[in-house]
Amino acid sequence: MATGSRKTVRLKTPVRREDLEQLELGDVVYLEGHVYTAREGVYRRVITEGHKLPEGLTELTNVSFHCSPAASVNDDATFNIGAVTATASFRFGALIPAWFEASDCLLILGKGGMTEEDYRNVFVPRGARYLTTVGYGTGALLGRGIKNVKAVHWLPELGIAQAIWVLEVENFGPFLVDSDGEGRSLFEQHNKRLNQRIEGLYDGLKQPALSRMGETVDRREELI
């Protein structure tokens, strides 16, 4: 299904490499099946401390999410999740090679993307892809796609935000494709275009009335 220059793709988990090969930068993706959350606490426990991922997890799904859920535990030991908020993925770049080896992951969800160097050197050789959430404040929207909490692992050790939450999902999204089979990044491509023209924003500006407050017509003098 095409939306302007983008198409909408629906993937079932576990995802297959041949399904990921069809993804193009900027495509909109929805997921059905299972995903699991994994962020710093999980990476540290697996990569640094040498624990194996819970039995059966990697057979169930190969999609992991840099995220923490807005979750609570009921008195009967069931769970409520109202939202799932992505965390910035660039912080995980150095750990991704070891993570792929430990998890057999093929699809990573997160916020803000990673570098083209990571995509070329780590994602492309494995046939893996990266999907980003769309803007900020979409946690509640994504929460609507969660059908059930299938399991929670390492909750006592890591706490609610860092534990592995295994989620059964349907119509889970939207996510945008940030990496493709050549290792290109949607974000980096657009950043390059913007940076080429950013100096032009200063052309013809009047001298600021409150330059003592940091106003300037020279980008090199900006305080932020």
C-alpha positions as CSV (number, residue, x, y, z in Angstrom):
1,M,0.0,0.0,0.0
2,A,1.6,3.3,-1.1
3,T,1.2,6.6,0.9
4,G,2.7,9.4,-1.3
5,S,6.3,8.3,-1.9
6,R,6.2,5.8,1.0
7,K,4.5,2.5,1.2
8,T,2.9,0.8,4.2
9,V,4.3,-2.7,5.0
10,R,2.9,-5.1,7.5
11,L,5.3,-7.7,8.9
12,K,4.7,-10.8,11.0
13,T,7.2,-11.9,13.6
14,P,9.6,-13.6,13.6
15,V,10.6,-11.5,10.6
16,R,12.3,-13.1,7.6
17,R,15.3,-11.6,5.8
18,E,13.4,-11.7,2.5
19,D,10.6,-9.6,4.1
20,L,13.1,-7.0,5.3
21,E,14.8,-6.8,1.9
22,Q,11.6,-5.1,0.5
23,L,11.9,-2.2,3.0
24,E,12.9,1.2,1.7
25,L,13.8,4.3,3.6
26,G,10.8,6.1,4.9
27,D,8.4,3.2,4.5
28,V,5.7,2.9,7.2
29,V,5.8,-0.4,9.1
30,Y,3.2,-2.2,11.4
31,L,4.0,-5.4,13.2
32,E,2.0,-8.4,14.2
33,G,3.2,-11.2,16.5
34,H,5.7,-10.7,19.3
35,V,8.3,-8.2,20.2
36,Y,10.4,-7.9,23.4
37,T,11.9,-4.9,25.1
38,A,15.7,-4.7,25.7
39,R,17.7,-1.7,26.9
40,E,20.7,-1.0,29.0
41,G,19.9,-3.4,31.9
42,V,19.3,-6.3,29.5
43,Y,22.4,-5.5,27.4
44,R,24.6,-5.4,30.4
45,R,23.2,-8.6,31.9
46,V,23.7,-10.5,28.6
47,I,26.8,-8.9,27.1
48,T,28.8,-7.9,30.2
49,E,27.6,-10.4,32.8
50,G,27.3,-13.4,30.4
51,H,23.7,-14.4,31.1
52,K,21.8,-16.2,28.3
53,L,18.5,-14.8,27.2
54,P,15.4,-16.5,28.6
55,E,14.7,-19.9,27.1
56,G,12.5,-19.8,24.0
57,L,12.7,-16.1,23.5
58,T,14.8,-16.0,20.4
59,E,12.6,-18.8,18.8
60,L,9.5,-16.8,19.5
61,T,10.7,-13.5,17.9
62,N,13.7,-11.8,16.5
63,V,12.4,-8.3,17.1
64,S,13.7,-6.2,20.0
65,F,12.6,-2.8,21.1
66,H,14.8,-0.1,22.9
67,C,12.0,0.9,25.2
68,S,10.6,0.9,28.7
69,P,6.9,0.3,29.3
70,A,4.5,2.4,31.3
71,A,3.5,-0.8,33.2
72,S,2.1,-1.9,36.5
73,V,1.8,-5.2,38.3
74,N,-1.7,-6.3,39.5
75,D,-2.4,-8.1,42.8
76,D,-3.0,-11.3,40.8
77,A,0.4,-11.0,39.2
78,T,-1.0,-9.9,35.8
79,F,0.2,-6.8,34.1
80,N,-1.2,-3.5,32.7
81,I,0.6,-1.6,30.0
82,G,-0.7,1.8,28.9
83,A,2.2,2.9,26.8
84,V,5.6,1.9,25.5
85,T,8.1,4.7,25.2
86,A,11.2,4.3,23.0
87,T,14.6,5.3,24.2
88,A,17.4,6.8,22.0
89,S,19.2,4.0,20.2
90,F,22.5,5.8,19.4
91,R,23.6,4.9,23.0
92,F,23.6,1.2,22.0
93,G,25.8,1.4,18.9
94,A,29.0,-0.1,20.4
95,L,27.0,-3.0,21.9
96,I,25.0,-3.9,18.8
97,P,27.5,-6.4,17.3
98,A,27.6,-8.5,20.5
99,W,23.8,-8.1,20.9
100,F,23.2,-9.6,17.4
101,E,25.4,-12.5,18.2
102,A,23.7,-13.2,21.5
103,S,20.1,-12.7,20.3
104,D,19.9,-13.5,16.6
105,C,17.9,-10.3,16.3
106,L,17.0,-9.1,12.8
107,L,14.9,-6.1,13.5
108,I,15.5,-3.4,16.1
109,L,12.9,-0.8,17.1
110,G,13.9,2.4,18.9
111,K,14.0,6.2,18.7
112,G,16.1,8.5,16.6
113,G,18.1,5.9,14.6
114,M,21.7,4.9,14.7
115,T,24.7,5.9,12.5
116,E,25.2,4.9,8.9
117,E,28.5,3.4,10.0
118,D,26.6,1.1,12.3
119,Y,24.1,0.2,9.6
120,R,26.8,-0.5,7.0
121,N,29.2,-2.4,9.2
122,V,26.8,-4.3,11.5
123,F,23.2,-4.3,10.2
124,V,23.8,-4.9,6.5
125,P,26.0,-8.0,6.8
126,R,23.3,-9.7,8.9
127,G,20.4,-8.6,6.8
128,A,19.0,-6.7,9.8
129,R,17.1,-3.4,9.7
130,Y,16.3,-0.5,12.1
131,L,12.8,1.0,12.6
132,T,12.2,4.3,14.4
133,T,9.2,5.5,16.3
134,V,7.5,8.5,14.7
135,G,8.1,11.7,16.7
136,Y,7.7,12.1,20.4
137,G,4.7,11.3,22.6
138,T,3.7,8.2,20.6
139,G,4.0,5.8,23.5
140,A,0.3,5.7,24.1
141,L,-0.4,5.2,20.4
142,L,1.9,2.2,20.3
143,G,0.3,0.9,23.5
144,R,-2.9,0.4,21.6
145,G,-1.2,-2.3,19.5
146,I,-0.3,-4.4,22.5
147,K,-2.8,-7.3,22.9
148,N,-1.2,-9.1,25.8
149,V,1.9,-9.4,28.0
150,K,3.1,-12.9,27.2
151,A,5.9,-12.9,29.8
152,V,8.2,-10.7,31.8
153,H,11.8,-11.7,32.5
154,W,14.3,-10.5,35.1
155,L,11.8,-8.2,36.7
156,P,13.2,-8.6,40.3
157,E,16.8,-8.1,39.0
158,L,16.2,-5.2,36.7
159,G,12.9,-3.5,37.6
160,I,10.0,-2.5,35.5
161,A,11.8,-0.1,33.2
162,Q,14.7,-2.4,32.4
163,A,13.2,-5.9,32.4
164,I,12.4,-7.9,29.3
165,W,8.8,-7.5,28.5
166,V,7.5,-10.0,25.9
167,L,4.6,-8.4,24.1
168,E,2.0,-9.9,21.8
169,V,1.2,-7.2,19.3
170,E,-1.2,-6.5,16.5
171,N,-1.2,-3.4,14.2
172,F,1.8,-2.3,16.2
173,G,3.1,1.0,14.9
174,P,3.6,3.1,13.0
175,F,7.3,2.8,12.7
176,L,9.5,4.4,10.0
177,V,12.3,2.5,8.2
178,D,15.5,4.3,9.0
179,S,18.0,1.8,7.5
180,D,18.1,0.0,4.2
181,G,20.1,-2.8,2.6
182,E,22.9,-0.4,1.6
183,G,23.3,1.0,5.1
184,R,21.8,4.3,4.4
185,S,20.0,6.3,7.1
186,L,16.8,8.2,6.5
187,F,17.7,10.7,9.3
188,E,21.3,11.2,8.2
189,Q,20.2,11.8,4.6
190,H,17.8,14.5,5.6
191,N,20.2,16.0,8.1
192,K,22.7,16.5,5.3
193,R,20.2,18.3,3.2
194,L,19.2,20.6,6.0
195,N,22.8,21.4,6.9
196,Q,23.6,22.4,3.4
197,R,21.0,25.1,3.6
198,I,21.1,26.1,7.2
199,E,23.5,29.0,6.7
200,G,21.0,30.6,4.4
201,L,18.6,31.1,7.3
202,Y,20.9,33.9,8.5
203,D,21.0,35.8,5.3
204,G,19.4,39.3,5.6
205,L,18.7,39.1,9.3
206,K,18.6,42.5,11.1
207,Q,21.0,43.1,14.0
208,P,19.4,41.7,17.2
209,A,17.9,44.1,19.7
210,L,19.0,42.0,22.6
211,S,22.4,40.6,21.6
212,R,23.4,40.6,25.2
213,M,20.9,37.8,25.6
214,G,22.6,35.6,23.1
215,E,20.8,36.7,19.9
216,T,23.1,36.7,16.9
217,V,23.1,36.8,13.1
218,D,26.2,34.5,13.0
219,R,25.7,30.8,13.5
220,R,29.3,30.5,14.9
221,E,28.3,32.8,17.8
222,E,25.2,30.9,18.9
223,L,25.1,29.9,22.5
224,I,23.2,26.6,21.8
